[in-house]
Amino acid sequence: MKIRESALAATTNNITKEMDAWGAADLLEFRMDKAANPINQLSKYNGNIPIIATNRTRWFGGQATDTGRLDSLFSASRFDAVKFVDIELETVRSKSWITHEFRENDVDLIISHHDFDNTPSREIIDKIFEQCARYGDIAKVATFPQDQTDTLALLEAVNAATEKGIDVAGISMGKIGSHTRVIGHLYGSKLSYAPLLADDTDYAPGQIPLEKLASLIEITKNNGVDDQVISMIEDEVSVPKGLTL
């Protein structure tokens, strides 16, 4: 499934809530690691929104145990509704053969890297994007900023990777990085993520509720981005003074 411009994914551990995402989300990120009976949920799913299957271990901010985690994710990839599978860069580095097995089930791969403590230097972010792209269709990098300079470094790396022809998703987490979820698409980021209001599970720091994020993104798409739009965004999220669009 090719994302031509950008897409908004509603994150949930209960895909029976799919209707709550209508009109706002293009995709559902199904967090299998935080779901009850995830394969059973997928077997009963008859919704219209395509699914990203994610099954995070504790090492990467999730709740799945290592035992059987990839087997469950592979089982999920067999369902027609699942169009993307998210696999950590660290996982495919040690098990590169799994990418071929997943592709046999006709899913695209999001290869992701998360740093919940810091933001690496711009040069290192560039290299991480390239490494993720080596294995997957979309290279996803999420980092935690210590200051607003870190958020700008992430956005610059997203822009640079996009100009090289890499499909990327870039997120700066936490309150300081919240604006990157709104304007990342302007730099080339293919994916934004937001939790369903009906889902009270914590997924990542700094997330914006789905309806609010969809509205803010729509403002930047329809009105362009000028001082007035930036002022509107500032009412909802933290925006660095050095931001250029």
Summary of the structure (lengths in Angstrom):
residues: 245
radius of gyration: 16.9
end to end distance: 28.3
largest distance: 51.0
contacts: 858
relative contact order: 0.14
helix: 42%
strand: 20%
